[in-house]
């Protein structure tokens, strides 16, 4: 409960059950903080256990967080709200006002970052030129960018490349069919494990928070149809409709994600 206002932050269903039982007292834990901080905690806890919030509820929470904390980065808000940072970015662009106009963002690491990623990479390159012996973490702290970005910039400099990658850089390495022209995914399903291993070896994914999060989600997917059958058989009858609806929602989210990638 929020100590100042008495509002329930987490446990409304448990409180309702106690009332229905006729209880007059229930054990509670007080939260001392502002109303804004209480809302952040409520959203975070609702996304960490119990029935998941609907996509509409998560988007609404993201919009409210954006209004309360316009200085937060899209990724920081997305992590709390349980949506993608792309979704928060769209909400920010549509909202206008202060949320869209700030030139810096407070990241999940607690540091303030400039919006231009290219500027950060340039700063890293200049710092490495002046202090070639500096550690990765020292460079990250001094320039205000992530450790993963410093890793990538240092590798690019070692190869004699520009610290800022070209947006039209061609894809190299193991050939994996992708893009709007893909017509046959049967081979991709058979080699799903191999494809994921190829992606795991890509430093641009391994050394970024979003990349590692994506790899974990991909690796969590069963690669064999028999695994799906075993999972389906283990679902209790009273949970089938709920889990089926949840799986359908997740599938639509993945489909929208694929469409977004194909449109970029």
WORA-V493103 format. One record per backbone hydrogen bond with DSSP energy under -0.5 kcal/mol. NH is the residue of the N-H (numbers start at 1). CO is the residue of the C=O. If there is no record, write none. Layout:
nh->NH co->CO
nh->NH co->CO
This chain:
nh->2 co->7
nh->3 co->1
nh->3 co->31
nh->6 co->2
nh->9 co->7
nh->15 co->11
nh->16 co->12
nh->17 co->13
nh->18 co->14
nh->19 co->15
nh->20 co->16
nh->21 co->17
nh->22 co->18
nh->22 co->19
nh->23 co->18
nh->31 co->1
nh->32 co->30
nh->33 co->31
nh->38 co->34
nh->39 co->35
nh->40 co->36
nh->41 co->37
nh->42 co->38
nh->43 co->39
nh->44 co->40
nh->45 co->41
nh->46 co->42
nh->47 co->43
nh->48 co->45
nh->49 co->45
nh->58 co->54
nh->59 co->55
nh->60 co->56
nh->61 co->57
nh->62 co->58
nh->63 co->59
nh->64 co->60
nh->65 co->61
nh->66 co->62
nh->67 co->63
nh->68 co->64
nh->69 co->65
nh->72 co->69
nh->73 co->106
nh->77 co->73
nh->78 co->74
nh->79 co->75
nh->80 co->76
nh->81 co->77
nh->82 co->78
nh->83 co->78
nh->88 co->84
nh->89 co->85
nh->90 co->86
nh->91 co->87
nh->92 co->88
nh->93 co->89
nh->94 co->90
nh->95 co->91
nh->96 co->92
nh->99 co->96
nh->100 co->96
nh->100 co->97
nh->101 co->97
nh->102 co->98
nh->105 co->113
nh->106 co->71
nh->107 co->105
nh->107 co->111
nh->110 co->107
nh->113 co->105
nh->115 co->103
nh->117 co->115
nh->120 co->116
nh->121 co->117
nh->122 co->118
nh->123 co->119
nh->124 co->120
nh->125 co->121
nh->126 co->122
nh->127 co->123
nh->128 co->124
nh->129 co->125
nh->130 co->126
nh->131 co->127
nh->134 co->131
nh->139 co->135
nh->140 co->136
nh->141 co->137
nh->142 co->138
nh->143 co->139
nh->144 co->140
nh->145 co->140
nh->150 co->146
nh->151 co->147
nh->152 co->148
nh->153 co->149
nh->154 co->150
nh->155 co->151
nh->156 co->152
nh->157 co->153
nh->158 co->154
nh->159 co->155
nh->160 co->157
nh->161 co->156
nh->165 co->163
nh->169 co->166
nh->182 co->179
nh->185 co->183
nh->189 co->185
nh->190 co->186
nh->191 co->187
nh->192 co->189
nh->195 co->191
nh->196 co->192
nh->197 co->193
nh->198 co->194
nh->199 co->195
nh->200 co->196
nh->201 co->197
nh->201 co->198
nh->202 co->199
nh->203 co->201
nh->205 co->202
nh->206 co->202
nh->207 co->203
nh->208 co->205
nh->212 co->208
nh->213 co->209
nh->214 co->210
nh->215 co->211
nh->216 co->212
nh->217 co->213
nh->218 co->214
nh->219 co->215
nh->220 co->216
nh->221 co->218
nh->227 co->224
nh->228 co->224
nh->229 co->225
nh->230 co->226
nh->231 co->227
nh->232 co->228
nh->233 co->229
nh->234 co->230
nh->235 co->232
nh->239 co->236
nh->240 co->236
nh->240 co->237
nh->243 co->239
nh->244 co->240
nh->245 co->241
nh->246 co->242
nh->247 co->243
nh->248 co->244
nh->249 co->245
nh->250 co->246
nh->251 co->247
nh->252 co->248
nh->253 co->249
nh->254 co->250
nh->255 co->251
nh->256 co->252
nh->257 co->253
nh->258 co->254
nh->259 co->255
nh->260 co->256
nh->261 co->257
nh->262 co->258
nh->263 co->259
nh->264 co->260
nh->264 co->261
